[in-house]
Amino acid sequence: MAAEKEDKRQTRVFLWAWPRSISTAVEKCLSFVEGVQTWHEPYTVPHIFELLDKAEKGKESSEVTAMMTQYKEMMLNAGKEPNEFSNSRFMPISKFNYPFVKDQLEQEEPGKQYIFIKDMAATILNHMDALPDVPSRHTFIIRHPYRCLVSQRKMFLRMLNYQGDPDQFDMFSSSPMLSQGYYSPDAMYLVWKNVQETGKDPNPIVIDAEDIMNHPDKILPKYLEKLGIPFHEKYLTWDESEDSLQTWKGALEQVIIGKRLGVFDTAFKSSRFLPNTHSPPAKKDLSPDIMKMADTLLPGYEEMFKNRIKPE
């Protein structure tokens, strides 16, 4: 009976993010919190499959459709080959749809006190009913849109091995995952407002990426305190190896592909937050594709920034 009572006190914490906002580094840091079970982007898989299905039904150009079909096949087949996560807690990608994720996140984790789920805000925006029907805290990591978008564009050019003129590249027309998915509309802001207005979490927590990189000793204790999680100095540094990932949950093939493409390299190999004191890129230096998207994201970001945990 004692174990059953302990399970019922489990705290579920969501960390919603944009891509390229150091959310995976935060995820790895928090995976070392005592008594935590980490879930890596469980809603991302059904979200990606939705976008891929739209592409295959002719809503995208033939070039984009072919690329996305190839990506889908690559994801589905990745787990068939020998990999370093074969003995981990990751599960086959074929299981992942919105009802499956909801059911999994509603289940108790024996012997755990906290369940931490990191995902992209866009993956839940149109599926808020897929959130677990149990009390949860919703937290958000924001980063200046210029920083996120410039980083995303550089990564996409590398992933696609783009050989043309970089100035002519439009990353949003090249992939439905970007044009319809992670950034448009401003999913982060809309999810933040939704959890407040619906009562899912009247007081969602916001942290800024630069704040936690430059002041982890101030931001992390405040963040955990608001969640009711005891802070320990040891949480400011962690094992740089990827051994801890064996205890995470999520879709096996998604993690394998992410590693192959180098999406998670820096975060998975991290051991602490590295400071970043450089200013965001100037608007005049942004490429046209980024400039248009950044204008739609800035108002929501600025409102959330005012409500963030501050290092002072």
ROBAGU-453627 format. One record per residue (C-alpha): x, y, z. Coordinates in steps of 0.05 Angstrom, whole numbers, plus 5000, padded with zeros to 4 digits. Last residue first. Layout:
XYZ/...
This chain:
535557644792/535857054743/528757174719/523556624712/519656824650/513357244646/516357824606/519557324559/512657014547/510057674520/516357774478/516057074449/508757154429/510157814394/516557544360/513756924327/510057214267/515757694250/520757134256/517156734202/517857284150/525057444168/527156714167/525156594094/528157264073/535057124104/536657514167/542258014169/537758634173/534258324233/540758324272/542957644298/541757534372/547157814418/552957364439/553557214514/552556454509/554656064570/555355304566/550454894607/553554254634/555553544615/553253534542/554152944496/546752834483/545753594476/551253714426/549653114382/542053154383/540653344311/546852994284/543052654228/544951964252/543252154324/536352414305/535251794263/536751334323/532551754370/526551734323/527450984312/526850824386/520651224400/520451484472/522751284541/529251454576/533350964618/538350794563/539351544552/543351574616/549151214583/550051774532/556552004564/557452714589/555352534660/552153134694/553653834720/548854344751/544653774781/550153634832/548354284868/541853954891/534854234881/528753924913/522753864866/516554254884/515654484812/516655224830/522955004868/525454624807/525155254764/528155694817/533955214829/535155164754/534955914740/540156154790/545955664784/544255574710/545756314698/548656394628/545655774596/539355804637/538156534620/540056444547/534855894539/529256294573/524755964625/517155984629/512955644682/505555534673/501055844727/493855664711/495954964689/490554544655/485755094674/483055174603/485355904597/492255774627/493855134588/491355474525/495556104531/502055714535/499655254479/498355864435/505056194451/509055574434/504855414373/506256064337/502955824273/507555614242/513955424278/514354664288/509554404237/506354704177/512355024142/517554674184/515353944184/512254094116/519354134088/522854504033/518155104029/519955294100/527455234090/527655724034/534555694001/536356253953/541656563999/544655874008/546155833933/545655113913/549154483939/544654313999/547253714037/540053644061/542353554134/547454114128/542654624098/537554404151/542454514208/544155214184/536755384177/535055124246/540655534278/538256164242/531056014263/532655884336/537056494345/532456974308/526456694347/529556894414/529156284458/523456004499/523155404546/516155254570/513254904630/506654544639/505354204705/500853594705/494753334742/492052704707/487952644643/494152574601/494653064542/491552784479/485653264484/490553824468/491353524399/491854124352/497254464393/500553814417/506153724367/507154464357/509754544429/515754094415/516853564468/520153414535/516452974585/518752904657/515352404703/517152504776/516952064837/519151404807/519050704839/513550454794/511950944738/504451084738/500551064673/497351694646/503351834602/502751164567/495351254553/496251944523/502051684480/497951104454/491951554438/496452034399/499951514357/506451154371/506550404371/510050354303/515950744331/518150144371/519550304444/525450624480/527050324548/534150124527/537049454508/537049574432/539250294443/546350234415/543849994348/543649364305/539049484245/531549394245/530550014288/532050484230/526850194183/520850624202/524951254207/528351154140/521651004107/518751644135/524852054112/524351764042/516951944039/518852644063/523952744007/519252473954/513552923978/518153533979/520253413906/513153243885/510753903914/506353873976/498853763988/499053133945/496652603993/503752404009/505153084039/499053054083/501152354107/508052624123/505153184165/500852704205/506852224212/511052794240/505752954293/504952224311/512552194323/513252864358/508252694413/513152244450/518752764450/523552424499/520252164562/524552184625/522851804689/525352184751/526851934822/533152344833/534152884781/539252624730/534252644673/533553384688/540353544657/538853104596/532253464585/535454144594/540553954540/534653714497/531154384506/537254764480/532455214439/534154924371/527154664358/521655034396/519854794464/514854504513/517454204579/512053784611/512353584684/508353004713/508952954789/508052274821/504252304885/499751714866/505951284859/507851394932/500951174955/501550524916/508450394944/505750475015/500050005000/
